[in-house]
């Protein structure tokens, strides 16, 4: 049996939650090593773009390569 597919807004919410979870983990690790460096909006724009880029192979597998 195949599980029902998720709505687009659920997948986008998951992506956003994972972005903040990974960022929070990185912040904790940086705090344990030394002083946490202050970041501007540019840092968050670049990390969000990088997060989406690294998530693209999973999108390709999920929607383009996997056979139904």
PDB file of N, CA, C and O in Angstrom, chain B, residues numbered from 101:
ATOM      1  N   UNK B 101       0.829  -1.182   0.000  1.00  0.00           N
ATOM      2  CA  UNK B 101       0.000   0.000   0.000  1.00  0.00           C
ATOM      3  C   UNK B 101       0.875   1.247   0.000  1.00  0.00           C
ATOM      4  O   UNK B 101       1.932   1.279   0.631  1.00  0.00           O
ATOM      5  N   UNK B 102       0.442   2.230  -0.685  1.00  0.00           N
ATOM      6  CA  UNK B 102       1.166   3.488  -0.769  1.00  0.00           C
ATOM      7  C   UNK B 102       0.528   4.507   0.169  1.00  0.00           C
ATOM      8  O   UNK B 102      -0.692   4.657   0.227  1.00  0.00           O
ATOM      9  N   UNK B 103       1.393   5.198   0.897  1.00  0.00           N
ATOM     10  CA  UNK B 103       0.900   6.227   1.810  1.00  0.00           C
ATOM     11  C   UNK B 103       0.407   7.425   1.002  1.00  0.00           C
ATOM     12  O   UNK B 103       0.952   7.707  -0.065  1.00  0.00           O
ATOM     13  N   UNK B 104      -0.605   8.131   1.484  1.00  0.00           N
ATOM     14  CA  UNK B 104      -1.080   9.309   0.752  1.00  0.00           C
ATOM     15  C   UNK B 104       0.006  10.375   0.702  1.00  0.00           C
ATOM     16  O   UNK B 104       0.768  10.543   1.655  1.00  0.00           O
ATOM     17  N   UNK B 105       0.073  11.098  -0.424  1.00  0.00           N
ATOM     18  CA  UNK B 105       1.114  12.112  -0.570  1.00  0.00           C
ATOM     19  C   UNK B 105       0.765  13.354   0.254  1.00  0.00           C
ATOM     20  O   UNK B 105      -0.399  13.623   0.552  1.00  0.00           O
ATOM     21  N   UNK B 106       1.793  14.086   0.602  1.00  0.00           N
ATOM     22  CA  UNK B 106       1.615  15.286   1.413  1.00  0.00           C
ATOM     23  C   UNK B 106       1.304  16.469   0.513  1.00  0.00           C
ATOM     24  O   UNK B 106       1.679  16.499  -0.659  1.00  0.00           O
ATOM     25  N   UNK B 107       0.622  17.426   1.077  1.00  0.00           N
ATOM     26  CA  UNK B 107       0.327  18.655   0.349  1.00  0.00           C
ATOM     27  C   UNK B 107       1.602  19.498   0.236  1.00  0.00           C
ATOM     28  O   UNK B 107       2.544  19.325   1.009  1.00  0.00           O
ATOM     29  N   UNK B 108       1.613  20.395  -0.722  1.00  0.00           N
ATOM     30  CA  UNK B 108       2.783  21.242  -0.954  1.00  0.00           C
ATOM     31  C   UNK B 108       3.103  22.090   0.269  1.00  0.00           C
ATOM     32  O   UNK B 108       4.272  22.237   0.626  1.00  0.00           O
ATOM     33  N   UNK B 109       2.096  22.644   0.910  1.00  0.00           N
ATOM     34  CA  UNK B 109       2.354  23.507   2.057  1.00  0.00           C
ATOM     35  C   UNK B 109       2.969  22.728   3.213  1.00  0.00           C
ATOM     36  O   UNK B 109       3.736  23.292   3.993  1.00  0.00           O
ATOM     37  N   UNK B 110       2.646  21.441   3.339  1.00  0.00           N
ATOM     38  CA  UNK B 110       3.235  20.612   4.396  1.00  0.00           C
ATOM     39  C   UNK B 110       4.712  20.391   4.108  1.00  0.00           C
ATOM     40  O   UNK B 110       5.544  20.468   5.011  1.00  0.00           O
ATOM     41  N   UNK B 111       5.036  20.115   2.846  1.00  0.00           N
ATOM     42  CA  UNK B 111       6.442  19.911   2.469  1.00  0.00           C
ATOM     43  C   UNK B 111       7.254  21.189   2.652  1.00  0.00           C
ATOM     44  O   UNK B 111       8.400  21.127   3.098  1.00  0.00           O
ATOM     45  N   UNK B 112       6.683  22.346   2.317  1.00  0.00           N
ATOM     46  CA  UNK B 112       7.388  23.614   2.511  1.00  0.00           C
ATOM     47  C   UNK B 112       7.584  23.913   3.996  1.00  0.00           C
ATOM     48  O   UNK B 112       8.629  24.426   4.398  1.00  0.00           O
ATOM     49  N   UNK B 113       6.583  23.592   4.806  1.00  0.00           N
ATOM     50  CA  UNK B 113       6.702  23.770   6.254  1.00  0.00           C
ATOM     51  C   UNK B 113       7.798  22.864   6.816  1.00  0.00           C
ATOM     52  O   UNK B 113       8.575  23.288   7.672  1.00  0.00           O
ATOM     53  N   UNK B 114       7.862  21.624   6.341  1.00  0.00           N
ATOM     54  CA  UNK B 114       8.923  20.717   6.770  1.00  0.00           C
ATOM     55  C   UNK B 114      10.293  21.267   6.391  1.00  0.00           C
ATOM     56  O   UNK B 114      11.227  21.221   7.192  1.00  0.00           O
ATOM     57  N   UNK B 115      10.413  21.783   5.178  1.00  0.00           N
ATOM     58  CA  UNK B 115      11.676  22.354   4.726  1.00  0.00           C
ATOM     59  C   UNK B 115      12.091  23.517   5.621  1.00  0.00           C
ATOM     60  O   UNK B 115      13.259  23.626   5.993  1.00  0.00           O
ATOM     61  N   UNK B 116      11.155  24.374   5.963  1.00  0.00           N
ATOM     62  CA  UNK B 116      11.432  25.515   6.828  1.00  0.00           C
ATOM     63  C   UNK B 116      11.818  25.060   8.238  1.00  0.00           C
ATOM     64  O   UNK B 116      12.743  25.611   8.835  1.00  0.00           O
ATOM     65  N   UNK B 117      11.121  24.071   8.764  1.00  0.00           N
ATOM     66  CA  UNK B 117      11.436  23.567  10.101  1.00  0.00           C
ATOM     67  C   UNK B 117      12.814  22.912  10.134  1.00  0.00           C
ATOM     68  O   UNK B 117      13.566  23.100  11.090  1.00  0.00           O
ATOM     69  N   UNK B 118      13.149  22.147   9.101  1.00  0.00           N
ATOM     70  CA  UNK B 118      14.468  21.527   9.044  1.00  0.00           C
ATOM     71  C   UNK B 118      15.569  22.568   8.905  1.00  0.00           C
ATOM     72  O   UNK B 118      16.651  22.404   9.468  1.00  0.00           O
ATOM     73  N   UNK B 119      15.303  23.641   8.156  1.00  0.00           N
ATOM     74  CA  UNK B 119      16.289  24.721   8.029  1.00  0.00           C
ATOM     75  C   UNK B 119      16.598  25.321   9.400  1.00  0.00           C
ATOM     76  O   UNK B 119      17.763  25.520   9.745  1.00  0.00           O
ATOM     77  N   UNK B 120      15.563  25.607  10.175  1.00  0.00           N
ATOM     78  CA  UNK B 120      15.777  26.185  11.500  1.00  0.00           C
ATOM     79  C   UNK B 120      16.375  25.168  12.473  1.00  0.00           C
ATOM     80  O   UNK B 120      17.143  25.544  13.359  1.00  0.00           O
ATOM     81  N   UNK B 121      16.034  23.887  12.321  1.00  0.00           N
ATOM     82  CA  UNK B 121      16.622  22.863  13.189  1.00  0.00           C
ATOM     83  C   UNK B 121      18.121  22.722  12.931  1.00  0.00           C
ATOM     84  O   UNK B 121      18.908  22.634  13.873  1.00  0.00           O
ATOM     85  N   UNK B 122      18.513  22.702  11.666  1.00  0.00           N
ATOM     86  CA  UNK B 122      19.938  22.609  11.332  1.00  0.00           C
ATOM     87  C   UNK B 122      20.662  23.876  11.764  1.00  0.00           C
ATOM     88  O   UNK B 122      21.777  23.804  12.279  1.00  0.00           O
ATOM     89  N   UNK B 123      20.045  25.034  11.561  1.00  0.00           N
ATOM     90  CA  UNK B 123      20.646  26.286  12.013  1.00  0.00           C
ATOM     91  C   UNK B 123      20.804  26.342  13.518  1.00  0.00           C
ATOM     92  O   UNK B 123      21.821  26.820  14.020  1.00  0.00           O
ATOM     93  N   UNK B 124      19.812  25.860  14.239  1.00  0.00           N
ATOM     94  CA  UNK B 124      19.902  25.814  15.699  1.00  0.00           C
ATOM     95  C   UNK B 124      20.999  24.875  16.181  1.00  0.00           C
ATOM     96  O   UNK B 124      21.718  25.182  17.132  1.00  0.00           O
ATOM     97  N   UNK B 125      21.121  23.735  15.521  1.00  0.00           N
ATOM     98  CA  UNK B 125      22.190  22.797  15.864  1.00  0.00           C
ATOM     99  C   UNK B 125      23.559  23.427  15.598  1.00  0.00           C
ATOM    100  O   UNK B 125      24.475  23.294  16.409  1.00  0.00           O
ATOM    101  N   UNK B 126      23.691  24.112  14.463  1.00  0.00           N
ATOM    102  CA  UNK B 126      24.951  24.783  14.144  1.00  0.00           C
ATOM    103  C   UNK B 126      25.262  25.875  15.169  1.00  0.00           C
ATOM    104  O   UNK B 126      26.417  26.054  15.555  1.00  0.00           O
ATOM    105  N   UNK B 127      24.247  26.594  15.603  1.00  0.00           N
ATOM    106  CA  UNK B 127      24.435  27.651  16.605  1.00  0.00           C
ATOM    107  C   UNK B 127      24.905  27.062  17.933  1.00  0.00           C
ATOM    108  O   UNK B 127      25.782  27.625  18.587  1.00  0.00           O
ATOM    109  N   UNK B 128      24.331  25.944  18.326  1.00  0.00           N
ATOM    110  CA  UNK B 128      24.738  25.286  19.570  1.00  0.00           C
ATOM    111  C   UNK B 128      26.177  24.793  19.462  1.00  0.00           C
ATOM    112  O   UNK B 128      26.969  24.973  20.387  1.00  0.00           O
ATOM    113  N   UNK B 129      26.517  24.171  18.333  1.00  0.00           N
ATOM    114  CA  UNK B 129      27.880  23.681  18.155  1.00  0.00           C
ATOM    115  C   UNK B 129      28.887  24.826  18.131  1.00  0.00           C
ATOM    116  O   UNK B 129      29.970  24.710  18.704  1.00  0.00           O
ATOM    117  N   UNK B 130      28.542  25.922  17.476  1.00  0.00           N
ATOM    118  CA  UNK B 130      29.431  27.079  17.443  1.00  0.00           C
ATOM    119  C   UNK B 130      29.600  27.670  18.842  1.00  0.00           C
ATOM    120  O   UNK B 130      30.693  28.108  19.203  1.00  0.00           O
ATOM    121  N   UNK B 131      28.544  27.685  19.614  1.00  0.00           N
ATOM    122  CA  UNK B 131      28.623  28.193  20.972  1.00  0.00           C
ATOM    123  C   UNK B 131      29.480  27.330  21.880  1.00  0.00           C
ATOM    124  O   UNK B 131      30.120  27.836  22.802  1.00  0.00           O
ATOM    125  N   UNK B 132      29.496  26.034  21.624  1.00  0.00           N
ATOM    126  CA  UNK B 132      30.318  25.136  22.440  1.00  0.00           C
ATOM    127  C   UNK B 132      31.796  25.273  22.106  1.00  0.00           C
ATOM    128  O   UNK B 132      32.651  25.056  22.965  1.00  0.00           O
ATOM    129  N   UNK B 133      32.100  25.633  20.865  1.00  0.00           N
ATOM    130  CA  UNK B 133      33.498  25.752  20.437  1.00  0.00           C
ATOM    131  C   UNK B 133      34.087  27.092  20.861  1.00  0.00           C
ATOM    132  O   UNK B 133      35.244  27.160  21.274  1.00  0.00           O
ATOM    133  N   UNK B 134      33.304  28.147  20.761  1.00  0.00           N
ATOM    134  CA  UNK B 134      33.817  29.475  21.091  1.00  0.00           C
ATOM    135  C   UNK B 134      32.705  30.497  21.064  1.00  0.00           C
ATOM    136  O   UNK B 134      31.551  30.188  21.361  1.00  0.00           O
ATOM    137  N   UNK B 135      33.058  31.702  20.709  1.00  0.00           N
ATOM    138  CA  UNK B 135      32.094  32.789  20.669  1.00  0.00           C
ATOM    139  C   UNK B 135      31.239  32.705  19.407  1.00  0.00           C
ATOM    140  O   UNK B 135      31.755  32.418  18.327  1.00  0.00           O
ATOM    141  N   UNK B 136      29.946  32.953  19.537  1.00  0.00           N
ATOM    142  CA  UNK B 136      29.024  32.926  18.400  1.00  0.00           C
ATOM    143  C   UNK B 136      29.171  34.242  17.636  1.00  0.00           C
ATOM    144  O   UNK B 136      29.010  35.323  18.203  1.00  0.00           O
ATOM    145  N   UNK B 137      29.475  34.134  16.351  1.00  0.00           N
ATOM    146  CA  UNK B 137      29.687  35.327  15.530  1.00  0.00           C
ATOM    147  C   UNK B 137      28.345  35.933  15.133  1.00  0.00           C
ATOM    148  O   UNK B 137      27.431  35.196  14.765  1.00  0.00           O
ATOM    149  N   UNK B 138      28.205  37.248  15.196  1.00  0.00           N
ATOM    150  CA  UNK B 138      26.961  37.885  14.753  1.00  0.00           C
ATOM    151  C   UNK B 138      26.828  37.783  13.228  1.00  0.00           C
ATOM    152  O   UNK B 138      27.819  37.887  12.504  1.00  0.00           O
ATOM    153  N   UNK B 139      25.600  37.581  12.750  1.00  0.00           N
ATOM    154  CA  UNK B 139      25.348  37.403  11.324  1.00  0.00           C
ATOM    155  C   UNK B 139      24.308  38.409  10.854  1.00  0.00           C
ATOM    156  O   UNK B 139      23.406  38.789  11.600  1.00  0.00           O
ATOM    157  N   UNK B 140      24.450  38.831   9.608  1.00  0.00           N
ATOM    158  CA  UNK B 140      23.487  39.725   8.982  1.00  0.00           C
ATOM    159  C   UNK B 140      22.519  38.941   8.105  1.00  0.00           C
ATOM    160  O   UNK B 140      22.568  37.711   8.058  1.00  0.00           O
ATOM    161  N   UNK B 141      21.646  39.653   7.415  1.00  0.00           N
ATOM    162  CA  UNK B 141      20.636  38.989   6.591  1.00  0.00           C
ATOM    163  C   UNK B 141      21.273  38.256   5.416  1.00  0.00           C
ATOM    164  O   UNK B 141      20.708  37.282   4.918  1.00  0.00           O
ATOM    165  N   UNK B 142      22.450  38.715   4.965  1.00  0.00           N
ATOM    166  CA  UNK B 142      23.122  38.071   3.842  1.00  0.00           C
ATOM    167  C   UNK B 142      23.484  36.623   4.168  1.00  0.00           C
ATOM    168  O   UNK B 142      23.358  35.733   3.326  1.00  0.00           O
ATOM    169  N   UNK B 143      23.931  36.406   5.392  1.00  0.00           N
ATOM    170  CA  UNK B 143      24.287  35.058   5.827  1.00  0.00           C
ATOM    171  C   UNK B 143      23.091  34.124   5.738  1.00  0.00           C
ATOM    172  O   UNK B 143      23.214  32.996   5.262  1.00  0.00           O
ATOM    173  N   UNK B 144      21.944  34.588   6.191  1.00  0.00           N
ATOM    174  CA  UNK B 144      20.752  33.741   6.180  1.00  0.00           C
ATOM    175  C   UNK B 144      20.229  33.517   4.764  1.00  0.00           C
ATOM    176  O   UNK B 144      19.697  32.448   4.468  1.00  0.00           O
ATOM    177  N   UNK B 145      20.372  34.500   3.896  1.00  0.00           N
ATOM    178  CA  UNK B 145      19.971  34.330   2.500  1.00  0.00           C
ATOM    179  C   UNK B 145      20.846  33.281   1.816  1.00  0.00           C
ATOM    180  O   UNK B 145      20.345  32.436   1.075  1.00  0.00           O
ATOM    181  N   UNK B 146      22.145  33.338   2.064  1.00  0.00           N
ATOM    182  CA  UNK B 146      23.063  32.377   1.447  1.00  0.00           C
ATOM    183  C   UNK B 146      22.835  30.977   2.001  1.00  0.00           C
ATOM    184  O   UNK B 146      22.826  30.012   1.236  1.00  0.00           O
ATOM    185  N   UNK B 147      22.649  30.842   3.320  1.00  0.00           N
ATOM    186  CA  UNK B 147      22.435  29.511   3.884  1.00  0.00           C
ATOM    187  C   UNK B 147      21.101  28.924   3.442  1.00  0.00           C
ATOM    188  O   UNK B 147      20.997  27.711   3.260  1.00  0.00           O
ATOM    189  N   UNK B 148      20.079  29.757   3.266  1.00  0.00           N
ATOM    190  CA  UNK B 148      18.790  29.245   2.764  1.00  0.00           C
ATOM    191  C   UNK B 148      18.936  28.754   1.326  1.00  0.00           C
ATOM    192  O   UNK B 148      18.395  27.708   0.968  1.00  0.00           O
ATOM    193  N   UNK B 149      19.668  29.511   0.499  1.00  0.00           N
ATOM    194  CA  UNK B 149      19.893  29.078  -0.884  1.00  0.00           C
ATOM    195  C   UNK B 149      20.711  27.791  -0.915  1.00  0.00           C
ATOM    196  O   UNK B 149      20.430  26.900  -1.717  1.00  0.00           O
ATOM    197  N   UNK B 150      21.708  27.684  -0.059  1.00  0.00           N
ATOM    198  CA  UNK B 150      22.510  26.468   0.014  1.00  0.00           C
ATOM    199  C   UNK B 150      21.675  25.293   0.509  1.00  0.00           C
ATOM    200  O   UNK B 150      21.822  24.179   0.007  1.00  0.00           O
ATOM    201  N   UNK B 151      20.815  25.525   1.470  1.00  0.00           N
ATOM    202  CA  UNK B 151      19.938  24.465   1.989  1.00  0.00           C
ATOM    203  C   UNK B 151      19.015  23.948   0.888  1.00  0.00           C
ATOM    204  O   UNK B 151      18.821  22.739   0.758  1.00  0.00           O
ATOM    205  N   UNK B 152      18.448  24.851   0.098  1.00  0.00           N
ATOM    206  CA  UNK B 152      17.587  24.433  -1.015  1.00  0.00           C
ATOM    207  C   UNK B 152      18.378  23.691  -2.080  1.00  0.00           C
ATOM    208  O   UNK B 152      17.889  22.715  -2.649  1.00  0.00           O
ATOM    209  N   UNK B 153      19.591  24.143  -2.352  1.00  0.00           N
ATOM    210  CA  UNK B 153      20.428  23.474  -3.348  1.00  0.00           C
ATOM    211  C   UNK B 153      20.770  22.057  -2.913  1.00  0.00           C
ATOM    212  O   UNK B 153      20.720  21.132  -3.724  1.00  0.00           O
ATOM    213  N   UNK B 154      21.113  21.879  -1.659  1.00  0.00           N
ATOM    214  CA  UNK B 154      21.459  20.551  -1.171  1.00  0.00           C
ATOM    215  C   UNK B 154      20.238  19.645  -1.013  1.00  0.00           C
ATOM    216  O   UNK B 154      20.385  18.425  -0.954  1.00  0.00           O
ATOM    217  N   UNK B 155      19.046  20.218  -0.943  1.00  0.00           N
ATOM    218  CA  UNK B 155      17.824  19.419  -0.865  1.00  0.00           C
ATOM    219  C   UNK B 155      17.353  18.972  -2.246  1.00  0.00           C
ATOM    220  O   UNK B 155      16.491  18.100  -2.352  1.00  0.00           O
ATOM    221  N   UNK B 156      17.910  19.562  -3.306  1.00  0.00           N
ATOM    222  CA  UNK B 156      17.444  19.260  -4.657  1.00  0.00           C
ATOM    223  C   UNK B 156      17.609  17.791  -5.057  1.00  0.00           C
ATOM    224  O   UNK B 156      16.705  17.263  -5.705  1.00  0.00           O
ATOM    225  N   UNK B 157      18.701  17.094  -4.717  1.00  0.00           N
ATOM    226  CA  UNK B 157      18.778  15.672  -5.079  1.00  0.00           C
ATOM    227  C   UNK B 157      17.640  14.831  -4.490  1.00  0.00           C
ATOM    228  O   UNK B 157      17.164  13.895  -5.133  1.00  0.00           O
ATOM    229  N   UNK B 158      17.211  15.158  -3.287  1.00  0.00           N
ATOM    230  CA  UNK B 158      16.069  14.444  -2.707  1.00  0.00           C
ATOM    231  C   UNK B 158      14.791  14.708  -3.476  1.00  0.00           C
ATOM    232  O   UNK B 158      13.968  13.807  -3.641  1.00  0.00           O
ATOM    233  N   UNK B 159      14.614  15.939  -3.951  1.00  0.00           N
ATOM    234  CA  UNK B 159      13.464  16.274  -4.783  1.00  0.00           C
ATOM    235  C   UNK B 159      13.493  15.498  -6.091  1.00  0.00           C
ATOM    236  O   UNK B 159      12.467  14.982  -6.535  1.00  0.00           O
ATOM    237  N   UNK B 160      14.663  15.414  -6.705  1.00  0.00           N
ATOM    238  CA  UNK B 160      14.802  14.685  -7.969  1.00  0.00           C
ATOM    239  C   UNK B 160      14.464  13.221  -7.763  1.00  0.00           C
ATOM    240  O   UNK B 160      13.748  12.636  -8.575  1.00  0.00           O
ATOM    241  N   UNK B 161      14.962  12.622  -6.702  1.00  0.00           N
ATOM    242  CA  UNK B 161      14.662  11.224  -6.442  1.00  0.00           C
ATOM    243  C   UNK B 161      13.178  11.024  -6.154  1.00  0.00           C
ATOM    244  O   UNK B 161      12.567  10.089  -6.671  1.00  0.00           O
ATOM    245  N   UNK B 162      12.605  11.881  -5.348  1.00  0.00           N
ATOM    246  CA  UNK B 162      11.205  11.721  -4.931  1.00  0.00           C
ATOM    247  C   UNK B 162      10.242  11.867  -6.097  1.00  0.00           C
ATOM    248  O   UNK B 162       9.292  11.092  -6.213  1.00  0.00           O
ATOM    249  N   UNK B 163      10.472  12.856  -6.969  1.00  0.00           N
ATOM    250  CA  UNK B 163       9.471  13.176  -7.980  1.00  0.00           C
ATOM    251  C   UNK B 163       9.861  12.804  -9.403  1.00  0.00           C
ATOM    252  O   UNK B 163       8.984  12.636 -10.251  1.00  0.00           O
ATOM    253  N   UNK B 164      11.160  12.669  -9.690  1.00  0.00           N
ATOM    254  CA  UNK B 164      11.563  12.452 -11.068  1.00  0.00           C
ATOM    255  C   UNK B 164      12.113  11.049 -11.340  1.00  0.00           C
ATOM    256  O   UNK B 164      11.902  10.518 -12.431  1.00  0.00           O
ATOM    257  N   UNK B 165      12.799  10.445 -10.395  1.00  0.00           N
ATOM    258  CA  UNK B 165      13.447   9.169 -10.643  1.00  0.00           C
ATOM    259  C   UNK B 165      12.679   7.957 -10.114  1.00  0.00           C
ATOM    260  O   UNK B 165      12.683   6.898 -10.742  1.00  0.00           O
ATOM    261  N   UNK B 166      12.037   8.105  -8.987  1.00  0.00           N
ATOM    262  CA  UNK B 166      11.361   6.960  -8.380  1.00  0.00           C
ATOM    263  C   UNK B 166      10.161   6.554  -9.224  1.00  0.00           C
ATOM    264  O   UNK B 166       9.348   7.385  -9.628  1.00  0.00           O
ATOM    265  N   UNK B 167      10.075   5.274  -9.473  1.00  0.00           N
ATOM    266  CA  UNK B 167       8.953   4.775 -10.281  1.00  0.00           C
ATOM    267  C   UNK B 167       7.774   4.454  -9.384  1.00  0.00           C
ATOM    268  O   UNK B 167       7.938   4.007  -8.248  1.00  0.00           O
ATOM    269  N   UNK B 168       6.609   4.686  -9.902  1.00  0.00           N
ATOM    270  CA  UNK B 168       5.394   4.470  -9.114  1.00  0.00           C
ATOM    271  C   UNK B 168       4.825   3.098  -9.341  1.00  0.00           C
ATOM    272  O   UNK B 168       3.800   2.750  -8.755  1.00  0.00           O
TER     273      UNK B 168
END
